[in-house]
């Protein structure tokens, strides 16, 4: 078993990754304003949603992986009747809310709302 001493522990701490500057870049409808702080070892950025001009705080990993491309209120906006039909068709084909949300670039909450509304109006 290898000995762990203070020197090796300090070496590990020093090797933390450097923060990448992504200020003034656009990810979907999110415009990155500035680095805010670290939250649970994740870089948190102050951003502006270009749809509704609201301030949102998003982690670096969510921005670059495209998990977050809109603020919460814009992601849950109403969908057209045609799009709701396509969503229901896709959901009925696969039965997977996450895959359907990813395909249509909507939140799972929006997919659940479409399914719930359809069940309510069709009497199921």
TILUMMAR-76205 format. One record per residue (C-alpha): y, z, x; residue in three letters; residue number from 1. Coordinates in pm, 1 decimal. Layout:
N
@Y = Y | Z = Z | X = X | residuo = ALA | num = NUM
...
END
This chain:
124
@Y = 0.0 | Z = 0.0 | X = 0.0 | residuo = UNK | num = 1
@Y = 338.4 | Z = -98.9 | X = 137.7 | residuo = UNK | num = 2
@Y = 596.1 | Z = 169.1 | X = 200.7 | residuo = UNK | num = 3
@Y = 911.9 | Z = 152.4 | X = -6.7 | residuo = UNK | num = 4
@Y = 1215.6 | Z = 291.4 | X = 162.1 | residuo = UNK | num = 5
@Y = 1584.7 | Z = 290.5 | X = 84.6 | residuo = UNK | num = 6
@Y = 1647.0 | Z = -13.5 | X = 305.4 | residuo = UNK | num = 7
@Y = 1404.9 | Z = -238.7 | X = 111.1 | residuo = UNK | num = 8
@Y = 1542.3 | Z = -117.7 | X = -220.5 | residuo = UNK | num = 9
@Y = 1896.6 | Z = -198.5 | X = -107.5 | residuo = UNK | num = 10
@Y = 1785.2 | Z = -548.2 | X = 1.9 | residuo = UNK | num = 11
@Y = 1658.3 | Z = -618.6 | X = -348.8 | residuo = UNK | num = 12
@Y = 1984.7 | Z = -507.7 | X = -504.8 | residuo = UNK | num = 13
@Y = 2185.7 | Z = -732.0 | X = -272.9 | residuo = UNK | num = 14
@Y = 1982.4 | Z = -1039.0 | X = -371.7 | residuo = UNK | num = 15
@Y = 2119.6 | Z = -1046.5 | X = -728.1 | residuo = UNK | num = 16
@Y = 2208.2 | Z = -1392.7 | X = -851.8 | residuo = UNK | num = 17
@Y = 2569.2 | Z = -1500.0 | X = -835.8 | residuo = UNK | num = 18
@Y = 2757.0 | Z = -1566.2 | X = -1156.0 | residuo = UNK | num = 19
@Y = 2809.3 | Z = -1935.1 | X = -1229.0 | residuo = UNK | num = 20
@Y = 3156.7 | Z = -2032.0 | X = -1344.9 | residuo = UNK | num = 21
@Y = 3140.3 | Z = -2217.4 | X = -1676.1 | residuo = UNK | num = 22
@Y = 3496.4 | Z = -2154.1 | X = -1793.7 | residuo = UNK | num = 23
@Y = 3666.8 | Z = -2447.4 | X = -1970.2 | residuo = UNK | num = 24
@Y = 3333.1 | Z = -2613.0 | X = -2052.4 | residuo = UNK | num = 25
@Y = 3207.5 | Z = -2712.1 | X = -2397.5 | residuo = UNK | num = 26
@Y = 2857.9 | Z = -2636.0 | X = -2529.7 | residuo = UNK | num = 27
@Y = 2810.6 | Z = -2788.4 | X = -2873.8 | residuo = UNK | num = 28
@Y = 3111.5 | Z = -2663.3 | X = -3069.5 | residuo = UNK | num = 29
@Y = 3167.0 | Z = -2364.6 | X = -2838.2 | residuo = UNK | num = 30
@Y = 3449.5 | Z = -2378.0 | X = -2583.4 | residuo = UNK | num = 31
@Y = 3414.8 | Z = -2121.7 | X = -2302.7 | residuo = UNK | num = 32
@Y = 3741.1 | Z = -1935.5 | X = -2238.3 | residuo = UNK | num = 33
@Y = 3654.7 | Z = -1673.5 | X = -1977.0 | residuo = UNK | num = 34
@Y = 3393.2 | Z = -1440.6 | X = -1835.7 | residuo = UNK | num = 35
@Y = 3407.4 | Z = -1112.7 | X = -2027.2 | residuo = UNK | num = 36
@Y = 3153.0 | Z = -872.8 | X = -1871.9 | residuo = UNK | num = 37
@Y = 2786.3 | Z = -818.8 | X = -1794.6 | residuo = UNK | num = 38
@Y = 2574.9 | Z = -693.1 | X = -2083.3 | residuo = UNK | num = 39
@Y = 2221.9 | Z = -577.3 | X = -1999.9 | residuo = UNK | num = 40
@Y = 2231.8 | Z = -788.9 | X = -1681.8 | residuo = UNK | num = 41
@Y = 2340.5 | Z = -1100.6 | X = -1877.1 | residuo = UNK | num = 42
@Y = 2680.1 | Z = -1262.8 | X = -1824.5 | residuo = UNK | num = 43
@Y = 2878.8 | Z = -1246.6 | X = -2147.8 | residuo = UNK | num = 44
@Y = 3152.0 | Z = -1506.7 | X = -2203.0 | residuo = UNK | num = 45
@Y = 3447.5 | Z = -1504.6 | X = -2439.5 | residuo = UNK | num = 46
@Y = 3433.2 | Z = -1833.4 | X = -2630.8 | residuo = UNK | num = 47
@Y = 3614.3 | Z = -2019.4 | X = -2904.8 | residuo = UNK | num = 48
@Y = 3434.7 | Z = -2192.6 | X = -3190.7 | residuo = UNK | num = 49
@Y = 3610.8 | Z = -2527.7 | X = -3227.8 | residuo = UNK | num = 50
@Y = 3504.1 | Z = -2560.4 | X = -3594.5 | residuo = UNK | num = 51
@Y = 3670.9 | Z = -2249.1 | X = -3733.1 | residuo = UNK | num = 52
@Y = 3879.9 | Z = -2126.7 | X = -3434.1 | residuo = UNK | num = 53
@Y = 3709.5 | Z = -1787.8 | X = -3425.3 | residuo = UNK | num = 54
@Y = 3640.5 | Z = -1590.0 | X = -3108.4 | residuo = UNK | num = 55
@Y = 3275.7 | Z = -1531.4 | X = -3025.5 | residuo = UNK | num = 56
@Y = 3097.7 | Z = -1367.5 | X = -2733.7 | residuo = UNK | num = 57
@Y = 2794.8 | Z = -1556.2 | X = -2602.8 | residuo = UNK | num = 58
@Y = 2564.6 | Z = -1499.8 | X = -2306.1 | residuo = UNK | num = 59
@Y = 2537.0 | Z = -1757.1 | X = -2029.6 | residuo = UNK | num = 60
@Y = 2167.3 | Z = -1813.4 | X = -2097.8 | residuo = UNK | num = 61
@Y = 2227.9 | Z = -1885.9 | X = -2468.0 | residuo = UNK | num = 62
@Y = 2500.0 | Z = -2137.3 | X = -2381.8 | residuo = UNK | num = 63
@Y = 2314.0 | Z = -2337.4 | X = -2117.4 | residuo = UNK | num = 64
@Y = 1982.3 | Z = -2335.2 | X = -2307.9 | residuo = UNK | num = 65
@Y = 2168.9 | Z = -2462.0 | X = -2619.0 | residuo = UNK | num = 66
@Y = 2041.5 | Z = -2171.3 | X = -2829.6 | residuo = UNK | num = 67
@Y = 2402.6 | Z = -2115.7 | X = -2937.3 | residuo = UNK | num = 68
@Y = 2608.3 | Z = -2423.2 | X = -3021.7 | residuo = UNK | num = 69
@Y = 2815.7 | Z = -2281.9 | X = -3310.2 | residuo = UNK | num = 70
@Y = 2940.2 | Z = -1942.2 | X = -3419.7 | residuo = UNK | num = 71
@Y = 2741.3 | Z = -1754.1 | X = -3682.2 | residuo = UNK | num = 72
@Y = 2965.9 | Z = -1844.1 | X = -3975.0 | residuo = UNK | num = 73
@Y = 2966.4 | Z = -2218.2 | X = -3892.9 | residuo = UNK | num = 74
@Y = 2590.3 | Z = -2225.4 | X = -3838.8 | residuo = UNK | num = 75
@Y = 2534.2 | Z = -2085.5 | X = -4189.6 | residuo = UNK | num = 76
@Y = 2767.1 | Z = -2323.0 | X = -4376.5 | residuo = UNK | num = 77
@Y = 2647.5 | Z = -2505.3 | X = -4684.0 | residuo = UNK | num = 78
@Y = 2432.9 | Z = -2813.1 | X = -4637.0 | residuo = UNK | num = 79
@Y = 2443.6 | Z = -3131.2 | X = -4843.5 | residuo = UNK | num = 80
@Y = 2189.3 | Z = -3195.0 | X = -5119.2 | residuo = UNK | num = 81
@Y = 2033.5 | Z = -3479.3 | X = -4918.7 | residuo = UNK | num = 82
@Y = 1997.7 | Z = -3257.5 | X = -4610.8 | residuo = UNK | num = 83
@Y = 1848.1 | Z = -2976.5 | X = -4822.2 | residuo = UNK | num = 84
@Y = 1584.3 | Z = -3221.2 | X = -4951.9 | residuo = UNK | num = 85
@Y = 1502.6 | Z = -3324.9 | X = -4594.2 | residuo = UNK | num = 86
@Y = 1482.6 | Z = -2957.7 | X = -4489.3 | residuo = UNK | num = 87
@Y = 1244.0 | Z = -2874.1 | X = -4774.8 | residuo = UNK | num = 88
@Y = 1029.1 | Z = -3177.5 | X = -4697.3 | residuo = UNK | num = 89
@Y = 1005.3 | Z = -3080.7 | X = -4329.6 | residuo = UNK | num = 90
@Y = 935.3 | Z = -2716.2 | X = -4413.5 | residuo = UNK | num = 91
@Y = 663.6 | Z = -2810.3 | X = -4665.3 | residuo = UNK | num = 92
@Y = 504.5 | Z = -3041.7 | X = -4408.9 | residuo = UNK | num = 93
@Y = 482.3 | Z = -2780.3 | X = -4131.0 | residuo = UNK | num = 94
@Y = 548.7 | Z = -2444.4 | X = -4296.7 | residuo = UNK | num = 95
@Y = 738.6 | Z = -2330.3 | X = -3987.0 | residuo = UNK | num = 96
@Y = 1096.0 | Z = -2209.4 | X = -4036.4 | residuo = UNK | num = 97
@Y = 1179.6 | Z = -2197.9 | X = -3663.7 | residuo = UNK | num = 98
@Y = 1064.4 | Z = -2555.4 | X = -3599.5 | residuo = UNK | num = 99
@Y = 1255.6 | Z = -2678.7 | X = -3904.3 | residuo = UNK | num = 100
@Y = 1571.3 | Z = -2498.6 | X = -3792.7 | residuo = UNK | num = 101
@Y = 1541.7 | Z = -2643.6 | X = -3443.9 | residuo = UNK | num = 102
@Y = 1488.9 | Z = -2998.6 | X = -3572.9 | residuo = UNK | num = 103
@Y = 1798.5 | Z = -2985.1 | X = -3796.1 | residuo = UNK | num = 104
@Y = 2001.8 | Z = -2775.7 | X = -3546.6 | residuo = UNK | num = 105
@Y = 2062.0 | Z = -2507.3 | X = -3807.7 | residuo = UNK | num = 106
@Y = 2003.7 | Z = -2133.6 | X = -3808.6 | residuo = UNK | num = 107
@Y = 1682.2 | Z = -1991.0 | X = -3952.4 | residuo = UNK | num = 108
@Y = 1901.3 | Z = -1801.5 | X = -4197.7 | residuo = UNK | num = 109
@Y = 2023.8 | Z = -2134.4 | X = -4338.6 | residuo = UNK | num = 110
@Y = 1664.9 | Z = -2262.0 | X = -4374.4 | residuo = UNK | num = 111
@Y = 1564.9 | Z = -1941.7 | X = -4556.3 | residuo = UNK | num = 112
@Y = 1865.9 | Z = -1982.8 | X = -4788.1 | residuo = UNK | num = 113
@Y = 1767.5 | Z = -2341.8 | X = -4872.7 | residuo = UNK | num = 114
@Y = 1407.3 | Z = -2236.4 | X = -4944.8 | residuo = UNK | num = 115
@Y = 1519.0 | Z = -1937.5 | X = -5154.1 | residuo = UNK | num = 116
@Y = 1767.0 | Z = -2149.1 | X = -5355.4 | residuo = UNK | num = 117
@Y = 1502.2 | Z = -2413.9 | X = -5417.6 | residuo = UNK | num = 118
@Y = 1253.8 | Z = -2152.9 | X = -5541.3 | residuo = UNK | num = 119
@Y = 1518.7 | Z = -1995.6 | X = -5761.2 | residuo = UNK | num = 120
@Y = 1620.2 | Z = -2323.2 | X = -5927.0 | residuo = UNK | num = 121
@Y = 1271.0 | Z = -2470.5 | X = -5957.6 | residuo = UNK | num = 122
@Y = 1132.7 | Z = -2151.8 | X = -6115.2 | residuo = UNK | num = 123
@Y = 866.0 | Z = -2093.0 | X = -5850.3 | residuo = UNK | num = 124
END
